[in-house]
């Protein structure tokens, strides 16, 4: 079996509404952690993250945009996250 036939890992199965697509060593991703910690503390939600480099699919879609935040599977911001926009998406 060659590597190309191995399926790419999917984002984590979770009940969290907020998913952060990030990359190791990304300083904007560290900033995103702080934003999401504050937003989820206010909203009572929780967030999870996935490394963009863990999947060819994630890398193709979000590789140049990390960090990317998705709320309920919908992209809601990238690079520098806007806490108000993420909170509004959670309240929608």
Long-range contacts (C-beta under 8 A, 24 or more apart in sequence): 8-54, 8-55, 8-56, 8-57, 8-58, 9-54, 9-55, 10-55, 11-50, 11-55, 11-58, 12-48, 12-50, 14-48, 16-45, 16-46, 16-47, 16-48, 17-45, 17-71, 17-72, 17-90, 18-45, 18-46, 18-47, 18-48, 18-69, 18-70, 18-71, 18-86, 18-90, 19-47, 19-48, 19-49, 19-50, 19-69, 19-70, 19-73, 20-47, 20-48, 20-49, 20-50, 20-67, 20-68, 20-69, 20-70, 21-49, 21-50, 21-52, 21-58, 21-62, 21-65, 21-66, 21-67, 21-68, 21-69, 21-70, 22-49, 22-50, 22-51, 22-52, 22-66, 22-67, 23-51, 23-52, 23-53, 23-66, 23-67, 24-51, 24-53, 26-66, 26-67, 28-66, 28-67, 28-79, 28-80, 29-66, 29-67, 31-67, 31-80, 31-81, 32-67, 32-69, 32-81, 35-81, 35-83, 35-86, 36-69, 36-81, 36-86, 38-83, 39-83, 39-86, 39-87, 39-90, 42-87, 43-87, 43-90, 43-91, 45-90
